[in-house]
């Protein structure tokens, strides 16, 4: 952790990370503290290659139980609680319609999933 969020005091992870064979297709990020916000896209550089990643999922943990949200290519957000819904998912709205993606039903975001959508973006 390098630095603290000026708004909430949570630890911020910053810096450079290297990849042996270029940027991976899937990136996961574990959150050890509650994130102040969640970005829909992130960009990474590897040499002369700049890659853009899109948020495709969030795993939440709370009350000794995991739940998830899936974000499709149209920015539609789907919620799943396997214990209550089985394999089905409930449509919640678009990414911009949901004011706080860091929490759901009392559970905190624990893992973020980003998928590479393009290389050499500006």
ABEGO torsion letter per residue (X at the ends): XBEBBAAAGBBBBBEBBBBAAEBBABBBBBBABBBABBBABBBBBBEABBBBBBBABBBBBBGGBBBBBBBBAAGBBBBBBAAAAEABBBBAEBAAABABAABBGGBBBABBBBBBABBGBX
